[in-house]
């Protein structure tokens, strides 16, 4: 019979009771308990252990793989739920998410997990993507905002499978037109032209790209290259897509590993204060870390520029990136940045030479909704943005002076057609500085109007700020 048991967490040693409650090393080990103590610790006040749970993802691989093995492995899982308060009624407002503990022959039972970032983030401030996931405990419904995560199954799935699964599951929970895929679906979508699907020896970037294409994406593969110019273009593109709320798969060739990047760390204010330049600078230069989903660790790991004592790779080790783009996102980040810099350097709008630029993609619907809600935007500019025809998605480049950037404001912006051709000379939909706005209409072409535009609050819809 399905049952649940409540475990009160008053000290770190209370996590050891999970070994007693579950009582089977197929599901839980001292290593996992120690990781819960280290990463979640006393931020959790109560754990609910749900037994005989049938997990969608584990059931998918049980049917396709484990049921065919000689040695028996149970199909039932445990699911542990985390609460950040000791309220008697297990209120949803204190729900921290869940982790499935699947039976494992290799000792890594960490299955599908949706854990609230506040339980696990290690930085005082970070900017993260998440989607709403639903669960229930004996019929009581809960929701948690999290990024999906699971450890690899080793035989049937490797790190790249887990990275692909986490991103595709995120999109299916965030946007209804993306289909929910099980981890077995990810395995079955692997093309056969290089090797068999199971047992898996890992995936190439080409195979990974084919998986995303089969799931309805239009993947773009980026390579870092070996020159300073190619590295600058590579990292600028990665950060632009992260700023767009698009998670990416990052390949680490030296480590033979793949991770998902789902956000970035805090802006380094000291770098901003010391900033001096004679040409436009991309905002990513003020960010020192990324937030990763790594199947070897519980989610929301901080990846700094170089390897550290706790994580054996850094941003500098990313050699390739796979970007799962929507069908109509034609114009790539590097071309947008090239266009924007040329536009500024040739003085086509009136801004200082040392401005800070922040490129990102957003939907025109979200851009217009947030523009309407933004009380700091000039009303005439607001009306123009709301009435200007735009494609489903647009590139935006927010342009700030140093002082504006410190206040999270911008006084100039470029809005660019994401469906424009790579070599299109005028991909602009709207551009403005503090004195005038220049915008494109389908009937009349380009129109210019003189306006006095004060600095206004930056667009922040793509990533959610998480504070400890």
QUIMO-V765905 format. One record per residue. N is the residue number from 0. D_CENTER is the distance of its C-alpha to the mean C-alpha in Angstrom with 2 decimals. Layout:
{{N:D_CENTER} {N:D_CENTER}}
This chain:
{{0:37.68} {1:34.14} {2:34.20} {3:32.19} {4:33.04} {5:31.97} {6:31.53} {7:31.90} {8:30.05} {9:32.45} {10:32.04} {11:29.90} {12:32.72} {13:32.23} {14:29.28} {15:32.02} {16:33.34} {17:30.57} {18:32.56} {19:35.62} {20:34.11} {21:32.46} {22:35.09} {23:33.93} {24:32.28} {25:30.98} {26:28.44} {27:28.10} {28:29.14} {29:29.86} {30:26.91} {31:24.44} {32:26.46} {33:26.36} {34:22.56} {35:22.43} {36:25.01} {37:23.21} {38:19.61} {39:20.39} {40:24.05} {41:25.88} {42:22.96} {43:23.76} {44:27.29} {45:27.78} {46:26.67} {47:27.77} {48:28.43} {49:28.63} {50:30.74} {51:31.43} {52:28.03} {53:27.40} {54:23.75} {55:22.65} {56:20.79} {57:23.49} {58:26.20} {59:24.94} {60:25.37} {61:28.45} {62:30.18} {63:29.39} {64:29.86} {65:31.01} {66:33.77} {67:35.34} {68:35.66} {69:39.02} {70:37.96} {71:36.98} {72:33.54} {73:33.09} {74:30.77} {75:30.20} {76:27.37} {77:26.99} {78:24.25} {79:23.91} {80:22.78} {81:22.15} {82:23.72} {83:23.76} {84:27.31} {85:30.59} {86:31.51} {87:33.89} {88:32.35} {89:28.79} {90:27.36} {91:24.02} {92:23.26} {93:23.28} {94:21.28} {95:18.60} {96:17.59} {97:18.91} {98:19.09} {99:21.18} {100:23.75} {101:24.96} {102:28.20} {103:27.76} {104:30.49} {105:28.73} {106:27.85} {107:24.06} {108:23.86} {109:20.27} {110:19.20} {111:16.71} {112:15.25} {113:13.54} {114:13.95} {115:13.65} {116:11.82} {117:15.23} {118:16.84} {119:15.06} {120:13.55} {121:16.12} {122:16.04} {123:18.04} {124:15.41} {125:11.69} {126:9.14} {127:6.08} {128:4.38} {129:6.90} {130:9.74} {131:13.39} {132:15.00} {133:18.78} {134:21.22} {135:24.86} {136:27.44} {137:30.83} {138:30.23} {139:28.70} {140:25.46} {141:22.31} {142:18.86} {143:15.86} {144:12.53} {145:10.08} {146:7.39} {147:9.92} {148:11.41} {149:14.81} {150:17.04} {151:18.68} {152:22.09} {153:23.63} {154:26.36} {155:24.47} {156:20.89} {157:19.57} {158:16.40} {159:15.43} {160:16.21} {161:14.02} {162:10.97} {163:11.96} {164:12.74} {165:9.54} {166:7.68} {167:10.99} {168:11.53} {169:8.45} {170:9.92} {171:13.33} {172:12.87} {173:11.46} {174:13.97} {175:17.40} {176:18.29} {177:16.00} {178:17.98} {179:17.13} {180:17.61} {181:18.93} {182:18.55} {183:22.05} {184:21.14} {185:18.71} {186:21.68} {187:24.14} {188:22.24} {189:22.71} {190:25.49} {191:28.72} {192:30.09} {193:29.26} {194:29.65} {195:29.87} {196:26.89} {197:28.06} {198:28.53} {199:25.60} {200:25.78} {201:22.23} {202:20.83} {203:21.27} {204:18.82} {205:21.22} {206:21.10} {207:17.32} {208:17.55} {209:20.25} {210:18.26} {211:15.57} {212:18.60} {213:20.35} {214:17.51} {215:17.98} {216:15.61} {217:17.07} {218:15.43} {219:16.09} {220:16.80} {221:17.11} {222:19.50} {223:19.99} {224:23.74} {225:26.32} {226:27.40} {227:26.25} {228:25.83} {229:23.61} {230:21.44} {231:21.14} {232:20.20} {233:17.59} {234:15.76} {235:16.28} {236:14.64} {237:11.51} {238:11.13} {239:12.20} {240:9.56} {241:6.76} {242:9.26} {243:9.42} {244:6.25} {245:6.02} {246:3.84} {247:7.00} {248:9.60} {249:11.51} {250:15.15} {251:17.38} {252:20.90} {253:22.94} {254:21.30} {255:21.18} {256:17.73} {257:14.29} {258:10.94} {259:7.25} {260:5.48} {261:2.23} {262:5.06} {263:8.79} {264:12.06} {265:15.07} {266:17.17} {267:20.21} {268:23.03} {269:25.69} {270:24.53} {271:24.59} {272:28.05} {273:29.33} {274:28.00} {275:30.70} {276:30.47} {277:32.61} {278:30.00} {279:26.60} {280:23.76} {281:20.02} {282:18.14} {283:15.86} {284:19.13} {285:19.00} {286:15.73} {287:16.47} {288:13.41} {289:9.79} {290:7.87} {291:7.86} {292:8.37} {293:11.96} {294:14.38} {295:17.17} {296:16.08} {297:14.86} {298:11.13} {299:9.66} {300:11.90} {301:12.68} {302:13.29} {303:16.07} {304:17.93} {305:20.32} {306:20.68} {307:21.82} {308:24.04} {309:21.32} {310:18.85} {311:20.69} {312:18.55} {313:17.16} {314:15.34} {315:18.77} {316:18.66} {317:15.95} {318:18.36} {319:16.54} {320:13.25} {321:12.70} {322:11.08} {323:11.29} {324:13.05} {325:15.06} {326:18.77} {327:19.96} {328:17.63} {329:20.44} {330:20.49} {331:18.31} {332:16.91} {333:19.76} {334:22.40} {335:21.10} {336:21.21} {337:24.62} {338:25.91} {339:24.83} {340:26.47} {341:29.59} {342:29.79} {343:29.79} {344:32.02} {345:34.57} {346:34.78} {347:34.07} {348:32.90} {349:34.38} {350:31.98} {351:32.66} {352:32.11} {353:29.70} {354:27.05} {355:23.34} {356:21.14} {357:17.49} {358:16.43} {359:13.72} {360:13.82} {361:14.35} {362:16.52} {363:20.11} {364:20.43} {365:17.80} {366:19.30} {367:22.74} {368:22.03} {369:20.65} {370:23.52} {371:26.00} {372:24.79} {373:24.81} {374:28.29} {375:28.23} {376:28.28} {377:31.75} {378:32.98} {379:34.35} {380:31.13} {381:29.27} {382:31.76} {383:31.43} {384:27.62} {385:28.02} {386:30.84} {387:29.65} {388:28.77} {389:25.32} {390:23.52} {391:20.70} {392:18.12} {393:19.03} {394:18.10} {395:18.85} {396:19.98} {397:20.73} {398:23.72} {399:24.86} {400:27.76} {401:27.19} {402:28.58} {403:26.51} {404:23.28} {405:24.37} {406:24.76} {407:21.40} {408:23.54} {409:24.38} {410:27.71} {411:26.95} {412:24.45} {413:24.26} {414:23.05} {415:22.99} {416:23.41} {417:20.45} {418:23.08} {419:25.42} {420:26.90} {421:26.00} {422:29.51} {423:29.98} {424:31.81} {425:30.94} {426:27.42} {427:27.53} {428:27.35} {429:27.92} {430:28.44} {431:29.89} {432:31.02} {433:32.92} {434:36.05} {435:35.32} {436:32.98} {437:33.15} {438:31.76} {439:32.29} {440:33.89} {441:34.66} {442:38.35} {443:39.27} {444:36.98} {445:35.94} {446:37.19} {447:37.40} {448:38.01} {449:38.82} {450:36.93} {451:36.59} {452:32.86} {453:32.01} {454:28.63} {455:26.17} {456:22.92} {457:19.77} {458:17.35} {459:14.42} {460:13.15} {461:9.67} {462:8.22} {463:10.17} {464:12.42} {465:13.12} {466:16.62} {467:18.71}}
